[in-house]
Amino acid sequence: MYNNLQTFLLLAALLFAIGLYGVLARRSLIAVLISVELMLNAASINFMAFNRFLIPEPAVGQIITLFIMAVAAAEAAIALSIIIAVYRKLKSINVEHVNELRG
Amino acid sequence: MAMQFSDTTFLACLVTSILPILSFGLIMIFTRENPKLSLAISLTASTIPLILAWGLLYKYWGIQEPLVYNLRWLYSDIVKIPFGFLLDPTSLLMLTIVATVSWLVQVYSIGYMGGDPGFGRFYAFLSLFAFSMLTLSISSGLLQLYICWELVGLASYLLIGFWYEKFSASEAGKKAFVVTRFGDVGFFMGLAFLTIYYGNLEIQQVNSAAVAQAMPAWLITTAALLIFCGVMGKSAQFPIHVWLPDAMEGPTPVSALLHSATMVAAGVYLIARIYPFFSASPEAMTVALAIGTITLLLSSTIGMVASDIKQVWAYSTVSQLGFMIMGLAAGSFFAGYYHLTTHAAFKALLFLCSGVFIHHFGTNDFFIMAANGARKLKIPMVTITIAALALAGIFPLAGFFSKEGILGALAHLDNKIWLFAGLFGAFLTAYYSFRVIFVMLFPREPIFQIAAAHSHAEEAHGSHGHGHGHEHEEEHGVPWVMNLPLLILAFFTLTLGFLQGALEQFLTGHAGHHEISIPLLVSAVGAALAGIGLAWLDWGAKNAKCVGFLSRVPALENFFIQKWYMDHFWRWFLNTFIYGLFSKWFTYNDRRVVDGGVDAVAFSTVGSGRYLSRYQTALLQVNLLFMVLVMAGVGLYLVMGR
């Protein structure tokens, strides 16, 4: 009975909101990164849901989701290395300490 | 184009114009420090064009239809600008003149410039000049002609200032460049007029009758007068003739090649080149006639009082150029162009002879030369006398025939004042040229006093010779490389006169009908003989006082010595108008408007950056929050707003 489009869209919206909250509210860079991943997954779920319920061609949404996974992996690698570099320089991964370019 | 590479004529033109510029590049880049190699390259690159030019003249003697090789450079419905070669009698003759004089001068310079530290550089510049002048003479389009025109200007600047260590030489180079540029601006504007209103810069099209239909008369006059500005600059016509006498600061072979025989004749050549176009505007022709006449009289009078031998010939060149323009403007294409041809021979000869004397005596003052025994140099003395006879217009030398031609053309005009001006000019010409000859040939007692005074003045002035150190004071006698060109040019001076009929047939396509008007002939020869006679009385006769007849009117003489105050006028003009008015206002404009504008932009950028940087809070998440809110707002608007 929950196997319909609305359920999945709600799930995705929930996931996206949680991720957004994490990005905006958490102070640790690692936590921010994890939250971004959550938001990406929310988007993926949307794609899969629309694909499953609205579009007869089965592969399109899956392909895009696979793309998002690949991009997310690359993004995670880069973001983690940036975080390591920030840590080496500032001995901290608190977002609020990264403020050297303040005007 | 591809087909044309199998055409020998096209190849000949191409080689003629390309070889000298290759030589210029080679010498400047690789062999400048090696005089022998530079000389070899440059001589090769001037001998081959010489042979080709004579070959072309021989092959196309009597050509009826012009031969055109056009590279269509910029062609559209409204603009047609070609690059290429145009071979017709006019250009073939000029090509031959240029190639010949330039080769002779290169040979002559072996002797004249020998031992100069800048020997290689000198030949490189001569090659650059040869390239531009040869290409100029066979240009098929006016834009190409204009480009070469500017290149000869550049070569002239480089060669005048060749001894750049000397302040006066570098100044003279700058003056020549700037003054001729002054005229060239007019030339360029004339070309722009032609391009806009006619849209075809092919010389043959400019010369066709279609111009008169495409452009109203006043536009043709404007364009012709603007182009004539360029002619005035290059051919040193009043009032912008002031650069040419100063240009004598360059080495004498340069004066012979550029500043008498070929480059300054480029202006006259341009009129001849687009003669039908000029003829379409009677007003422009009248202006040209008036300017030529003023130039003729003004510079002959200055030539009467100069004591520097090159100055005399320089003013003589200016006056003869004026004479050619008078001939062309009087409606006789052939007379003007023929005088250009003969003038190239005898004026180059005059300069090269003077070069021998200057080289030998280490001074430019012909009184000092005379006192030191100029008459002992046999070949130069004989050839300079021949050239002076030709310049004065004595039968049977070249100058006689060409001057007759111009005077004949002037006699056909309704207003006889032009004819009298021409005759008076001929009289003055004979006087000043034979003043030099008699002083050098028969140095009387007063000459030695004048020479002594002049050499004292020179020593006090610290100028010894013209930049040319004469370290080999002892080793005398003139090298054959310097004598040979003199003899060849003397040969041309003697024979060119008899080719008048053939040349006229060639250039105009029909033999001229010469009704020889006896009164005109008598008055022309009379004027020349009167000039020579007066010069004899003043300078040559046994008990001559050796002062010009002008000294009876000191005010007039001083006026001439001061060169009609033209240099003073331009200095005043520059100070008052250019520096005092334009420069001042342009400087003000530059400081306040241009600089101020740039400063305003810079300051406002800095200020706004400083202000806006406050929003760079480095609070990453606050920024993100704003971003999300804005995105959400935009999204809401897109979904529901409409």
Interface residues (C-beta under 8 A of the other chain):
Chain A: L20 V23 L24 A25 V95 E96 V98 N99 E100 L101 R102 G103
Chain B: L612 S613 R614 Y615 Q616 T617 A618 L619 L620 Q621 L624 L625 V628
